[in-house]
Amino acid sequence: MEKMTRQPTHPGEIIKEDYLIPLSLTITDLASNLAVSRKTLSKIVNGRGAVTPDMALRLSRAFDTSPHLWMNLQKNYDLWQAEHSSIAWQLVKPVLTQISPANR
């Protein structure tokens, strides 16, 4: 698998650029339609909150998309952030290389 070099787009930016702006919706309008608080949606749209499975279901219903789309966008964003914000995970030694053939 090819390693992604650029930071993935946060799902909130997709909501803003592909739905809110073109449809002339406000965060308040969409939050009301999704039956969530304005604060909850605002956090996501501004990149300070994550799309949860429940929110993915709501967004998929509102925009006629798949909940997997929203979960994959969030997963890709989160994984990239984790990989680039710390090197601690690189210190983990592979388990399988530590087991000698005699011990199998």
C-alpha positions, 0 to 999 in steps of 0.5 A: 500500500502506498503511504499518503504524504499529504494530510487527509482532509478532515470530514468537517471540511468536507461538510463545509465545502461540499454541503454547507456552502453550496447548499447555503446552509448554516451550521445551525440549519444542518444541526437542526436537521441532524437533530444534534446541537449546534456546538457538536456540529460546529466542533466537527466542521471546524476540525475540533471534533470527530465524526462518530458512528452515530454522526456518520449515520446521520450525515449519510441519511442527510446527504444520501451517502454511505456512513462508511464514507464518513467513518473512513474520512475520519479514520484516515484523518485520525490515523495520519494525525497519530502517525505524524504527531508522535514517534512513540509507536515507532519504538514498538518492536515487532512481536513475530521477529522476537519469537525464535523458530524453536519456540513456535 
